[in-house]
Amino acid sequence: MEKGQGGPVVELYGNRRAVVDGCDGIVDYDQEKVVLRAGRLTLEIQGEGLRLTRLTESSAVIQGRIHQVSYVYGERG
């Protein structure tokens, strides 16, 4: 599958950095979780000391100690 087809592309650099391409915006954000909207998907990154170090219209960079990455279809709430 080519980059950008079928949902967001997540690149993990160890457990300390995640680069997400193809996200539409932030749903929730604190030091223990970052929740991003990506079309019909919701992407949740959980961990400790998480920081959103870069945000553009379609990408985000999260740094900290990443414990888990989860995809959820449909709306959260």
mmJSON file of the N, C-alpha and C atoms, coordinates in Angstrom:
{"data_MODEL":{"atom_site":{
"group_PDB":["ATOM","ATOM","ATOM","ATOM","ATOM","ATOM","ATOM","ATOM","ATOM","ATOM","ATOM","ATOM","ATOM","ATOM","ATOM","ATOM","ATOM","ATOM","ATOM","ATOM","ATOM","ATOM","ATOM","ATOM","ATOM","ATOM","ATOM","ATOM","ATOM","ATOM","ATOM","ATOM","ATOM","ATOM","ATOM","ATOM","ATOM","ATOM","ATOM","ATOM","ATOM","ATOM","ATOM","ATOM","ATOM","ATOM","ATOM","ATOM","ATOM","ATOM","ATOM","ATOM","ATOM","ATOM","ATOM","ATOM","ATOM","ATOM","ATOM","ATOM","ATOM","ATOM","ATOM","ATOM","ATOM","ATOM","ATOM","ATOM","ATOM","ATOM","ATOM","ATOM","ATOM","ATOM","ATOM","ATOM","ATOM","ATOM","ATOM","ATOM","ATOM","ATOM","ATOM","ATOM","ATOM","ATOM","ATOM","ATOM","ATOM","ATOM","ATOM","ATOM","ATOM","ATOM","ATOM","ATOM","ATOM","ATOM","ATOM","ATOM","ATOM","ATOM","ATOM","ATOM","ATOM","ATOM","ATOM","ATOM","ATOM","ATOM","ATOM","ATOM","ATOM","ATOM","ATOM","ATOM","ATOM","ATOM","ATOM","ATOM","ATOM","ATOM","ATOM","ATOM","ATOM","ATOM","ATOM","ATOM","ATOM","ATOM","ATOM","ATOM","ATOM","ATOM","ATOM","ATOM","ATOM","ATOM","ATOM","ATOM","ATOM","ATOM","ATOM","ATOM","ATOM","ATOM","ATOM","ATOM","ATOM","ATOM","ATOM","ATOM","ATOM","ATOM","ATOM","ATOM","ATOM","ATOM","ATOM","ATOM","ATOM","ATOM","ATOM","ATOM","ATOM","ATOM","ATOM","ATOM","ATOM","ATOM","ATOM","ATOM","ATOM","ATOM","ATOM","ATOM","ATOM","ATOM","ATOM","ATOM","ATOM","ATOM","ATOM","ATOM","ATOM","ATOM","ATOM","ATOM","ATOM","ATOM","ATOM","ATOM","ATOM","ATOM","ATOM","ATOM","ATOM","ATOM","ATOM","ATOM","ATOM","ATOM","ATOM","ATOM","ATOM","ATOM","ATOM","ATOM","ATOM","ATOM","ATOM","ATOM","ATOM","ATOM","ATOM","ATOM","ATOM","ATOM","ATOM","ATOM","ATOM","ATOM","ATOM","ATOM","ATOM","ATOM","ATOM","ATOM","ATOM","ATOM","ATOM"],
"id":[1,2,3,4,5,6,7,8,9,10,11,12,13,14,15,16,17,18,19,20,21,22,23,24,25,26,27,28,29,30,31,32,33,34,35,36,37,38,39,40,41,42,43,44,45,46,47,48,49,50,51,52,53,54,55,56,57,58,59,60,61,62,63,64,65,66,67,68,69,70,71,72,73,74,75,76,77,78,79,80,81,82,83,84,85,86,87,88,89,90,91,92,93,94,95,96,97,98,99,100,101,102,103,104,105,106,107,108,109,110,111,112,113,114,115,116,117,118,119,120,121,122,123,124,125,126,127,128,129,130,131,132,133,134,135,136,137,138,139,140,141,142,143,144,145,146,147,148,149,150,151,152,153,154,155,156,157,158,159,160,161,162,163,164,165,166,167,168,169,170,171,172,173,174,175,176,177,178,179,180,181,182,183,184,185,186,187,188,189,190,191,192,193,194,195,196,197,198,199,200,201,202,203,204,205,206,207,208,209,210,211,212,213,214,215,216,217,218,219,220,221,222,223,224,225,226,227,228,229,230,231],
"type_symbol":["N","C","C","N","C","C","N","C","C","N","C","C","N","C","C","N","C","C","N","C","C","N","C","C","N","C","C","N","C","C","N","C","C","N","C","C","N","C","C","N","C","C","N","C","C","N","C","C","N","C","C","N","C","C","N","C","C","N","C","C","N","C","C","N","C","C","N","C","C","N","C","C","N","C","C","N","C","C","N","C","C","N","C","C","N","C","C","N","C","C","N","C","C","N","C","C","N","C","C","N","C","C","N","C","C","N","C","C","N","C","C","N","C","C","N","C","C","N","C","C","N","C","C","N","C","C","N","C","C","N","C","C","N","C","C","N","C","C","N","C","C","N","C","C","N","C","C","N","C","C","N","C","C","N","C","C","N","C","C","N","C","C","N","C","C","N","C","C","N","C","C","N","C","C","N","C","C","N","C","C","N","C","C","N","C","C","N","C","C","N","C","C","N","C","C","N","C","C","N","C","C","N","C","C","N","C","C","N","C","C","N","C","C","N","C","C","N","C","C","N","C","C","N","C","C","N","C","C","N","C","C"],
"label_atom_id":["N","CA","C","N","CA","C","N","CA","C","N","CA","C","N","CA","C","N","CA","C","N","CA","C","N","CA","C","N","CA","C","N","CA","C","N","CA","C","N","CA","C","N","CA","C","N","CA","C","N","CA","C","N","CA","C","N","CA","C","N","CA","C","N","CA","C","N","CA","C","N","CA","C","N","CA","C","N","CA","C","N","CA","C","N","CA","C","N","CA","C","N","CA","C","N","CA","C","N","CA","C","N","CA","C","N","CA","C","N","CA","C","N","CA","C","N","CA","C","N","CA","C","N","CA","C","N","CA","C","N","CA","C","N","CA","C","N","CA","C","N","CA","C","N","CA","C","N","CA","C","N","CA","C","N","CA","C","N","CA","C","N","CA","C","N","CA","C","N","CA","C","N","CA","C","N","CA","C","N","CA","C","N","CA","C","N","CA","C","N","CA","C","N","CA","C","N","CA","C","N","CA","C","N","CA","C","N","CA","C","N","CA","C","N","CA","C","N","CA","C","N","CA","C","N","CA","C","N","CA","C","N","CA","C","N","CA","C","N","CA","C","N","CA","C","N","CA","C","N","CA","C","N","CA","C","N","CA","C","N","CA","C","N","CA","C","N","CA","C"],
"label_alt_id":[null,null,null,null,null,null,null,null,null,null,null,null,null,null,null,null,null,null,null,null,null,null,null,null,null,null,null,null,null,null,null,null,null,null,null,null,null,null,null,null,null,null,null,null,null,null,null,null,null,null,null,null,null,null,null,null,null,null,null,null,null,null,null,null,null,null,null,null,null,null,null,null,null,null,null,null,null,null,null,null,null,null,null,null,null,null,null,null,null,null,null,null,null,null,null,null,null,null,null,null,null,null,null,null,null,null,null,null,null,null,null,null,null,null,null,null,null,null,null,null,null,null,null,null,null,null,null,null,null,null,null,null,null,null,null,null,null,null,null,null,null,null,null,null,null,null,null,null,null,null,null,null,null,null,null,null,null,null,null,null,null,null,null,null,null,null,null,null,null,null,null,null,null,null,null,null,null,null,null,null,null,null,null,null,null,null,null,null,null,null,null,null,null,null,null,null,null,null,null,null,null,null,null,null,null,null,null,null,null,null,null,null,null,null,null,null,null,null,null,null,null,null,null,null,null,null,null,null,null,null,null],
"label_comp_id":["MET","MET","MET","GLU","GLU","GLU","LYS","LYS","LYS","GLY","GLY","GLY","GLN","GLN","GLN","GLY","GLY","GLY","GLY","GLY","GLY","PRO","PRO","PRO","VAL","VAL","VAL","VAL","VAL","VAL","GLU","GLU","GLU","LEU","LEU","LEU","TYR","TYR","TYR","GLY","GLY","GLY","ASN","ASN","ASN","ARG","ARG","ARG","ARG","ARG","ARG","ALA","ALA","ALA","VAL","VAL","VAL","VAL","VAL","VAL","ASP","ASP","ASP","GLY","GLY","GLY","CYS","CYS","CYS","ASP","ASP","ASP","GLY","GLY","GLY","ILE","ILE","ILE","VAL","VAL","VAL","ASP","ASP","ASP","TYR","TYR","TYR","ASP","ASP","ASP","GLN","GLN","GLN","GLU","GLU","GLU","LYS","LYS","LYS","VAL","VAL","VAL","VAL","VAL","VAL","LEU","LEU","LEU","ARG","ARG","ARG","ALA","ALA","ALA","GLY","GLY","GLY","ARG","ARG","ARG","LEU","LEU","LEU","THR","THR","THR","LEU","LEU","LEU","GLU","GLU","GLU","ILE","ILE","ILE","GLN","GLN","GLN","GLY","GLY","GLY","GLU","GLU","GLU","GLY","GLY","GLY","LEU","LEU","LEU","ARG","ARG","ARG","LEU","LEU","LEU","THR","THR","THR","ARG","ARG","ARG","LEU","LEU","LEU","THR","THR","THR","GLU","GLU","GLU","SER","SER","SER","SER","SER","SER","ALA","ALA","ALA","VAL","VAL","VAL","ILE","ILE","ILE","GLN","GLN","GLN","GLY","GLY","GLY","ARG","ARG","ARG","ILE","ILE","ILE","HIS","HIS","HIS","GLN","GLN","GLN","VAL","VAL","VAL","SER","SER","SER","TYR","TYR","TYR","VAL","VAL","VAL","TYR","TYR","TYR","GLY","GLY","GLY","GLU","GLU","GLU","ARG","ARG","ARG","GLY","GLY","GLY"],
"label_asym_id":["A","A","A","A","A","A","A","A","A","A","A","A","A","A","A","A","A","A","A","A","A","A","A","A","A","A","A","A","A","A","A","A","A","A","A","A","A","A","A","A","A","A","A","A","A","A","A","A","A","A","A","A","A","A","A","A","A","A","A","A","A","A","A","A","A","A","A","A","A","A","A","A","A","A","A","A","A","A","A","A","A","A","A","A","A","A","A","A","A","A","A","A","A","A","A","A","A","A","A","A","A","A","A","A","A","A","A","A","A","A","A","A","A","A","A","A","A","A","A","A","A","A","A","A","A","A","A","A","A","A","A","A","A","A","A","A","A","A","A","A","A","A","A","A","A","A","A","A","A","A","A","A","A","A","A","A","A","A","A","A","A","A","A","A","A","A","A","A","A","A","A","A","A","A","A","A","A","A","A","A","A","A","A","A","A","A","A","A","A","A","A","A","A","A","A","A","A","A","A","A","A","A","A","A","A","A","A","A","A","A","A","A","A","A","A","A","A","A","A","A","A","A","A","A","A","A","A","A","A","A","A"],
"label_entity_id":["1","1","1","1","1","1","1","1","1","1","1","1","1","1","1","1","1","1","1","1","1","1","1","1","1","1","1","1","1","1","1","1","1","1","1","1","1","1","1","1","1","1","1","1","1","1","1","1","1","1","1","1","1","1","1","1","1","1","1","1","1","1","1","1","1","1","1","1","1","1","1","1","1","1","1","1","1","1","1","1","1","1","1","1","1","1","1","1","1","1","1","1","1","1","1","1","1","1","1","1","1","1","1","1","1","1","1","1","1","1","1","1","1","1","1","1","1","1","1","1","1","1","1","1","1","1","1","1","1","1","1","1","1","1","1","1","1","1","1","1","1","1","1","1","1","1","1","1","1","1","1","1","1","1","1","1","1","1","1","1","1","1","1","1","1","1","1","1","1","1","1","1","1","1","1","1","1","1","1","1","1","1","1","1","1","1","1","1","1","1","1","1","1","1","1","1","1","1","1","1","1","1","1","1","1","1","1","1","1","1","1","1","1","1","1","1","1","1","1","1","1","1","1","1","1","1","1","1","1","1","1"],
"label_seq_id":[1,1,1,2,2,2,3,3,3,4,4,4,5,5,5,6,6,6,7,7,7,8,8,8,9,9,9,10,10,10,11,11,11,12,12,12,13,13,13,14,14,14,15,15,15,16,16,16,17,17,17,18,18,18,19,19,19,20,20,20,21,21,21,22,22,22,23,23,23,24,24,24,25,25,25,26,26,26,27,27,27,28,28,28,29,29,29,30,30,30,31,31,31,32,32,32,33,33,33,34,34,34,35,35,35,36,36,36,37,37,37,38,38,38,39,39,39,40,40,40,41,41,41,42,42,42,43,43,43,44,44,44,45,45,45,46,46,46,47,47,47,48,48,48,49,49,49,50,50,50,51,51,51,52,52,52,53,53,53,54,54,54,55,55,55,56,56,56,57,57,57,58,58,58,59,59,59,60,60,60,61,61,61,62,62,62,63,63,63,64,64,64,65,65,65,66,66,66,67,67,67,68,68,68,69,69,69,70,70,70,71,71,71,72,72,72,73,73,73,74,74,74,75,75,75,76,76,76,77,77,77],
"pdbx_PDB_ins_code":[null,null,null,null,null,null,null,null,null,null,null,null,null,null,null,null,null,null,null,null,null,null,null,null,null,null,null,null,null,null,null,null,null,null,null,null,null,null,null,null,null,null,null,null,null,null,null,null,null,null,null,null,null,null,null,null,null,null,null,null,null,null,null,null,null,null,null,null,null,null,null,null,null,null,null,null,null,null,null,null,null,null,null,null,null,null,null,null,null,null,null,null,null,null,null,null,null,null,null,null,null,null,null,null,null,null,null,null,null,null,null,null,null,null,null,null,null,null,null,null,null,null,null,null,null,null,null,null,null,null,null,null,null,null,null,null,null,null,null,null,null,null,null,null,null,null,null,null,null,null,null,null,null,null,null,null,null,null,null,null,null,null,null,null,null,null,null,null,null,null,null,null,null,null,null,null,null,null,null,null,null,null,null,null,null,null,null,null,null,null,null,null,null,null,null,null,null,null,null,null,null,null,null,null,null,null,null,null,null,null,null,null,null,null,null,null,null,null,null,null,null,null,null,null,null,null,null,null,null,null,null],
"Cartn_x":[0.841,0.0,0.89,0.552,1.335,0.969,1.916,1.719,0.471,-0.369,-1.551,-2.801,-2.692,-3.86,-4.353,-5.637,-6.212,-6.061,-5.642,-5.544,-4.217,-4.018,-2.784,-1.576,-0.426,0.838,1.537,1.897,2.554,3.955,4.949,6.332,6.771,7.216,7.698,9.214,9.831,11.276,11.536,11.714,11.794,10.47,10.546,9.322,9.339,10.123,10.292,9.715,9.375,8.867,7.954,6.832,5.908,5.663,5.764,5.445,4.192,3.147,1.866,1.585,1.456,1.056,-0.354,-1.191,-2.553,-3.575,-3.253,-4.227,-4.94,-6.179,-7.024,-7.104,-6.698,-6.79,-6.678,-6.662,-6.512,-7.887,-8.137,-9.363,-9.114,-7.974,-7.628,-6.111,-5.601,-4.149,-3.799,-2.988,-2.369,-1.066,-0.421,0.882,0.814,-0.391,-0.534,-1.206,-1.81,-2.399,-2.552,-2.417,-2.682,-3.66,-4.804,-5.823,-5.975,-5.763,-5.825,-6.945,-7.607,-8.622,-7.924,-8.294,-7.725,-8.826,-9.661,-10.809,-11.768,-12.111,-13.035,-12.33,-11.027,-10.238,-9.934,-9.787,-9.227,-7.97,-6.88,-5.596,-5.272,-5.043,-4.721,-3.326,-2.494,-1.144,-1.106,-0.763,-0.711,0.722,1.037,2.378,2.584,3.83,4.207,4.977,4.721,5.456,5.321,4.143,3.948,3.86,4.511,4.502,4.231,3.357,3.099,4.11,5.174,6.273,6.132,5.231,4.996,3.585,2.89,1.539,1.338,0.943,0.584,-0.842,-1.314,-2.674,-2.878,-1.798,-1.972,-0.952,-0.153,0.836,1.064,1.606,1.916,3.141,3.92,5.048,4.828,4.842,4.646,5.922,6.41,7.6,7.273,8.008,7.806,8.027,7.554,7.68,6.367,6.393,5.19,5.002,3.802,3.473,2.581,1.68,0.678,0.18,-0.1,-0.732,-1.97,-3.133,-4.396,-5.158,-5.841,-6.743,-8.168,-9.076,-10.488,-11.265,-12.184,-13.025,-14.239,-14.647,-15.818,-15.482,-16.522,-16.372,-16.13,-15.302,-15.103,-16.062,-16.381,-17.165,-18.234],
"Cartn_y":[-1.169,0.0,1.237,2.219,3.44,4.359,5.207,6.159,7.002,7.125,7.958,7.226,5.994,5.242,4.367,4.465,3.578,4.029,5.243,5.722,6.371,6.732,7.417,6.485,7.083,6.354,6.745,5.749,5.995,5.404,6.242,5.779,5.893,4.777,4.767,4.695,5.515,5.524,5.046,3.72,3.126,3.346,3.609,3.933,5.39,6.228,7.623,8.662,8.264,9.248,8.573,9.241,8.779,9.923,9.635,10.598,10.082,10.903,10.506,11.397,10.798,11.506,11.077,12.043,11.728,11.94,12.766,13.057,14.373,14.499,15.661,16.638,16.235,17.119,16.371,17.148,16.601,16.436,15.277,15.017,15.238,14.764,14.877,14.859,15.548,15.627,15.926,15.066,15.353,14.562,14.529,13.882,12.357,11.797,10.34,9.802,10.682,10.204,11.35,10.979,11.885,11.153,11.777,11.176,12.059,11.462,12.184,11.63,12.523,12.113,11.907,10.858,10.568,9.971,10.839,10.363,9.619,8.377,7.574,6.886,7.003,6.392,7.397,6.876,7.64,6.9,7.629,7.057,7.532,6.594,6.943,6.435,7.356,7.018,7.233,6.181,6.255,6.107,6.779,6.675,7.596,8.017,8.906,10.094,11.27,12.463,12.797,12.533,12.771,14.266,14.654,16.048,16.062,16.941,17.151,18.198,17.76,18.673,19.31,18.772,19.363,19.017,20.012,19.785,20.627,19.98,20.677,20.275,20.697,20.344,18.844,18.108,16.676,15.777,16.34,15.495,15.966,15.046,15.349,14.543,15.113,14.406,14.387,13.194,13.01,12.42,13.024,12.511,12.219,11.311,10.871,9.37,8.747,7.288,6.663,6.073,5.519,4.076,3.804,2.462,1.707,2.445,1.761,2.682,2.097,2.8,1.999,2.67,1.983,2.719,1.94,2.489,2.139,3.116,2.891,3.391,2.567,2.984,3.712,4.775,5.535,6.583,7.212,8.294,7.738,8.437,8.102,8.94,8.447,9.29,8.624],
"Cartn_z":[0.0,0.0,0.0,-0.836,-0.891,0.259,0.609,1.693,1.437,2.467,2.379,1.911,1.431,0.998,2.14,2.447,3.435,4.871,5.117,6.488,6.782,8.036,8.41,8.338,8.144,8.175,9.47,10.276,11.556,11.499,11.757,11.837,13.286,13.857,15.235,15.233,16.058,16.239,17.664,17.782,19.111,19.812,21.115,21.858,22.31,21.625,22.05,21.1,19.861,18.905,17.889,17.594,16.557,15.59,14.304,13.257,12.56,12.541,11.963,10.76,9.588,8.372,8.021,7.659,7.261,8.36,9.351,10.412,10.098,10.61,10.34,11.502,12.685,13.834,15.146,16.227,17.574,18.208,18.783,19.53,21.019,21.521,22.938,23.06,24.087,24.241,25.69,26.289,27.575,27.643,28.799,28.905,28.844,28.958,28.939,27.686,26.871,25.621,24.627,23.364,22.252,21.344,21.084,20.23,18.997,17.822,16.557,15.692,14.96,13.993,12.65,11.94,10.618,9.751,9.195,8.421,9.322,8.96,9.779,10.933,10.98,12.055,13.153,14.35,15.456,15.882,16.0,16.384,17.79,18.708,20.092,20.439,20.903,21.347,22.849,23.601,25.059,25.527,26.634,27.18,28.363,28.553,29.656,29.099,29.654,29.26,27.789,27.21,25.782,25.493,24.399,23.943,22.449,22.028,20.613,20.158,19.485,19.153,17.783,16.956,15.64,15.205,14.638,14.141,12.888,11.792,10.559,10.201,9.027,8.599,8.475,8.198,7.943,8.638,9.543,10.225,11.654,12.451,13.848,14.263,15.175,15.767,17.272,17.843,19.278,19.848,20.943,21.61,23.059,23.644,25.017,25.071,26.122,26.259,25.786,24.605,23.989,24.449,24.98,25.457,24.483,23.802,22.987,21.883,20.72,19.603,19.223,19.187,18.896,17.802,16.95,15.943,16.335,16.198,16.472,15.261,14.732,13.618,14.151,13.47,13.85,14.891,15.396,16.371,17.76,18.513,19.932,20.746,21.928,22.792,23.526],
"occupancy":[1.0,1.0,1.0,1.0,1.0,1.0,1.0,1.0,1.0,1.0,1.0,1.0,1.0,1.0,1.0,1.0,1.0,1.0,1.0,1.0,1.0,1.0,1.0,1.0,1.0,1.0,1.0,1.0,1.0,1.0,1.0,1.0,1.0,1.0,1.0,1.0,1.0,1.0,1.0,1.0,1.0,1.0,1.0,1.0,1.0,1.0,1.0,1.0,1.0,1.0,1.0,1.0,1.0,1.0,1.0,1.0,1.0,1.0,1.0,1.0,1.0,1.0,1.0,1.0,1.0,1.0,1.0,1.0,1.0,1.0,1.0,1.0,1.0,1.0,1.0,1.0,1.0,1.0,1.0,1.0,1.0,1.0,1.0,1.0,1.0,1.0,1.0,1.0,1.0,1.0,1.0,1.0,1.0,1.0,1.0,1.0,1.0,1.0,1.0,1.0,1.0,1.0,1.0,1.0,1.0,1.0,1.0,1.0,1.0,1.0,1.0,1.0,1.0,1.0,1.0,1.0,1.0,1.0,1.0,1.0,1.0,1.0,1.0,1.0,1.0,1.0,1.0,1.0,1.0,1.0,1.0,1.0,1.0,1.0,1.0,1.0,1.0,1.0,1.0,1.0,1.0,1.0,1.0,1.0,1.0,1.0,1.0,1.0,1.0,1.0,1.0,1.0,1.0,1.0,1.0,1.0,1.0,1.0,1.0,1.0,1.0,1.0,1.0,1.0,1.0,1.0,1.0,1.0,1.0,1.0,1.0,1.0,1.0,1.0,1.0,1.0,1.0,1.0,1.0,1.0,1.0,1.0,1.0,1.0,1.0,1.0,1.0,1.0,1.0,1.0,1.0,1.0,1.0,1.0,1.0,1.0,1.0,1.0,1.0,1.0,1.0,1.0,1.0,1.0,1.0,1.0,1.0,1.0,1.0,1.0,1.0,1.0,1.0,1.0,1.0,1.0,1.0,1.0,1.0,1.0,1.0,1.0,1.0,1.0,1.0,1.0,1.0,1.0,1.0,1.0,1.0],
"B_iso_or_equiv":[0.0,0.0,0.0,0.0,0.0,0.0,0.0,0.0,0.0,0.0,0.0,0.0,0.0,0.0,0.0,0.0,0.0,0.0,0.0,0.0,0.0,0.0,0.0,0.0,0.0,0.0,0.0,0.0,0.0,0.0,0.0,0.0,0.0,0.0,0.0,0.0,0.0,0.0,0.0,0.0,0.0,0.0,0.0,0.0,0.0,0.0,0.0,0.0,0.0,0.0,0.0,0.0,0.0,0.0,0.0,0.0,0.0,0.0,0.0,0.0,0.0,0.0,0.0,0.0,0.0,0.0,0.0,0.0,0.0,0.0,0.0,0.0,0.0,0.0,0.0,0.0,0.0,0.0,0.0,0.0,0.0,0.0,0.0,0.0,0.0,0.0,0.0,0.0,0.0,0.0,0.0,0.0,0.0,0.0,0.0,0.0,0.0,0.0,0.0,0.0,0.0,0.0,0.0,0.0,0.0,0.0,0.0,0.0,0.0,0.0,0.0,0.0,0.0,0.0,0.0,0.0,0.0,0.0,0.0,0.0,0.0,0.0,0.0,0.0,0.0,0.0,0.0,0.0,0.0,0.0,0.0,0.0,0.0,0.0,0.0,0.0,0.0,0.0,0.0,0.0,0.0,0.0,0.0,0.0,0.0,0.0,0.0,0.0,0.0,0.0,0.0,0.0,0.0,0.0,0.0,0.0,0.0,0.0,0.0,0.0,0.0,0.0,0.0,0.0,0.0,0.0,0.0,0.0,0.0,0.0,0.0,0.0,0.0,0.0,0.0,0.0,0.0,0.0,0.0,0.0,0.0,0.0,0.0,0.0,0.0,0.0,0.0,0.0,0.0,0.0,0.0,0.0,0.0,0.0,0.0,0.0,0.0,0.0,0.0,0.0,0.0,0.0,0.0,0.0,0.0,0.0,0.0,0.0,0.0,0.0,0.0,0.0,0.0,0.0,0.0,0.0,0.0,0.0,0.0,0.0,0.0,0.0,0.0,0.0,0.0,0.0,0.0,0.0,0.0,0.0,0.0],
"pdbx_formal_charge":[null,null,null,null,null,null,null,null,null,null,null,null,null,null,null,null,null,null,null,null,null,null,null,null,null,null,null,null,null,null,null,null,null,null,null,null,null,null,null,null,null,null,null,null,null,null,null,null,null,null,null,null,null,null,null,null,null,null,null,null,null,null,null,null,null,null,null,null,null,null,null,null,null,null,null,null,null,null,null,null,null,null,null,null,null,null,null,null,null,null,null,null,null,null,null,null,null,null,null,null,null,null,null,null,null,null,null,null,null,null,null,null,null,null,null,null,null,null,null,null,null,null,null,null,null,null,null,null,null,null,null,null,null,null,null,null,null,null,null,null,null,null,null,null,null,null,null,null,null,null,null,null,null,null,null,null,null,null,null,null,null,null,null,null,null,null,null,null,null,null,null,null,null,null,null,null,null,null,null,null,null,null,null,null,null,null,null,null,null,null,null,null,null,null,null,null,null,null,null,null,null,null,null,null,null,null,null,null,null,null,null,null,null,null,null,null,null,null,null,null,null,null,null,null,null,null,null,null,null,null,null],
"auth_seq_id":[1,1,1,2,2,2,3,3,3,4,4,4,5,5,5,6,6,6,7,7,7,8,8,8,9,9,9,10,10,10,11,11,11,12,12,12,13,13,13,14,14,14,15,15,15,16,16,16,17,17,17,18,18,18,19,19,19,20,20,20,21,21,21,22,22,22,23,23,23,24,24,24,25,25,25,26,26,26,27,27,27,28,28,28,29,29,29,30,30,30,31,31,31,32,32,32,33,33,33,34,34,34,35,35,35,36,36,36,37,37,37,38,38,38,39,39,39,40,40,40,41,41,41,42,42,42,43,43,43,44,44,44,45,45,45,46,46,46,47,47,47,48,48,48,49,49,49,50,50,50,51,51,51,52,52,52,53,53,53,54,54,54,55,55,55,56,56,56,57,57,57,58,58,58,59,59,59,60,60,60,61,61,61,62,62,62,63,63,63,64,64,64,65,65,65,66,66,66,67,67,67,68,68,68,69,69,69,70,70,70,71,71,71,72,72,72,73,73,73,74,74,74,75,75,75,76,76,76,77,77,77],
"auth_comp_id":["MET","MET","MET","GLU","GLU","GLU","LYS","LYS","LYS","GLY","GLY","GLY","GLN","GLN","GLN","GLY","GLY","GLY","GLY","GLY","GLY","PRO","PRO","PRO","VAL","VAL","VAL","VAL","VAL","VAL","GLU","GLU","GLU","LEU","LEU","LEU","TYR","TYR","TYR","GLY","GLY","GLY","ASN","ASN","ASN","ARG","ARG","ARG","ARG","ARG","ARG","ALA","ALA","ALA","VAL","VAL","VAL","VAL","VAL","VAL","ASP","ASP","ASP","GLY","GLY","GLY","CYS","CYS","CYS","ASP","ASP","ASP","GLY","GLY","GLY","ILE","ILE","ILE","VAL","VAL","VAL","ASP","ASP","ASP","TYR","TYR","TYR","ASP","ASP","ASP","GLN","GLN","GLN","GLU","GLU","GLU","LYS","LYS","LYS","VAL","VAL","VAL","VAL","VAL","VAL","LEU","LEU","LEU","ARG","ARG","ARG","ALA","ALA","ALA","GLY","GLY","GLY","ARG","ARG","ARG","LEU","LEU","LEU","THR","THR","THR","LEU","LEU","LEU","GLU","GLU","GLU","ILE","ILE","ILE","GLN","GLN","GLN","GLY","GLY","GLY","GLU","GLU","GLU","GLY","GLY","GLY","LEU","LEU","LEU","ARG","ARG","ARG","LEU","LEU","LEU","THR","THR","THR","ARG","ARG","ARG","LEU","LEU","LEU","THR","THR","THR","GLU","GLU","GLU","SER","SER","SER","SER","SER","SER","ALA","ALA","ALA","VAL","VAL","VAL","ILE","ILE","ILE","GLN","GLN","GLN","GLY","GLY","GLY","ARG","ARG","ARG","ILE","ILE","ILE","HIS","HIS","HIS","GLN","GLN","GLN","VAL","VAL","VAL","SER","SER","SER","TYR","TYR","TYR","VAL","VAL","VAL","TYR","TYR","TYR","GLY","GLY","GLY","GLU","GLU","GLU","ARG","ARG","ARG","GLY","GLY","GLY"],
"auth_asym_id":["A","A","A","A","A","A","A","A","A","A","A","A","A","A","A","A","A","A","A","A","A","A","A","A","A","A","A","A","A","A","A","A","A","A","A","A","A","A","A","A","A","A","A","A","A","A","A","A","A","A","A","A","A","A","A","A","A","A","A","A","A","A","A","A","A","A","A","A","A","A","A","A","A","A","A","A","A","A","A","A","A","A","A","A","A","A","A","A","A","A","A","A","A","A","A","A","A","A","A","A","A","A","A","A","A","A","A","A","A","A","A","A","A","A","A","A","A","A","A","A","A","A","A","A","A","A","A","A","A","A","A","A","A","A","A","A","A","A","A","A","A","A","A","A","A","A","A","A","A","A","A","A","A","A","A","A","A","A","A","A","A","A","A","A","A","A","A","A","A","A","A","A","A","A","A","A","A","A","A","A","A","A","A","A","A","A","A","A","A","A","A","A","A","A","A","A","A","A","A","A","A","A","A","A","A","A","A","A","A","A","A","A","A","A","A","A","A","A","A","A","A","A","A","A","A","A","A","A","A","A","A"],
"auth_atom_id":["N","CA","C","N","CA","C","N","CA","C","N","CA","C","N","CA","C","N","CA","C","N","CA","C","N","CA","C","N","CA","C","N","CA","C","N","CA","C","N","CA","C","N","CA","C","N","CA","C","N","CA","C","N","CA","C","N","CA","C","N","CA","C","N","CA","C","N","CA","C","N","CA","C","N","CA","C","N","CA","C","N","CA","C","N","CA","C","N","CA","C","N","CA","C","N","CA","C","N","CA","C","N","CA","C","N","CA","C","N","CA","C","N","CA","C","N","CA","C","N","CA","C","N","CA","C","N","CA","C","N","CA","C","N","CA","C","N","CA","C","N","CA","C","N","CA","C","N","CA","C","N","CA","C","N","CA","C","N","CA","C","N","CA","C","N","CA","C","N","CA","C","N","CA","C","N","CA","C","N","CA","C","N","CA","C","N","CA","C","N","CA","C","N","CA","C","N","CA","C","N","CA","C","N","CA","C","N","CA","C","N","CA","C","N","CA","C","N","CA","C","N","CA","C","N","CA","C","N","CA","C","N","CA","C","N","CA","C","N","CA","C","N","CA","C","N","CA","C","N","CA","C","N","CA","C","N","CA","C","N","CA","C","N","CA","C","N","CA","C"],
"pdbx_PDB_model_num":[1,1,1,1,1,1,1,1,1,1,1,1,1,1,1,1,1,1,1,1,1,1,1,1,1,1,1,1,1,1,1,1,1,1,1,1,1,1,1,1,1,1,1,1,1,1,1,1,1,1,1,1,1,1,1,1,1,1,1,1,1,1,1,1,1,1,1,1,1,1,1,1,1,1,1,1,1,1,1,1,1,1,1,1,1,1,1,1,1,1,1,1,1,1,1,1,1,1,1,1,1,1,1,1,1,1,1,1,1,1,1,1,1,1,1,1,1,1,1,1,1,1,1,1,1,1,1,1,1,1,1,1,1,1,1,1,1,1,1,1,1,1,1,1,1,1,1,1,1,1,1,1,1,1,1,1,1,1,1,1,1,1,1,1,1,1,1,1,1,1,1,1,1,1,1,1,1,1,1,1,1,1,1,1,1,1,1,1,1,1,1,1,1,1,1,1,1,1,1,1,1,1,1,1,1,1,1,1,1,1,1,1,1,1,1,1,1,1,1,1,1,1,1,1,1,1,1,1,1,1,1]
}}}
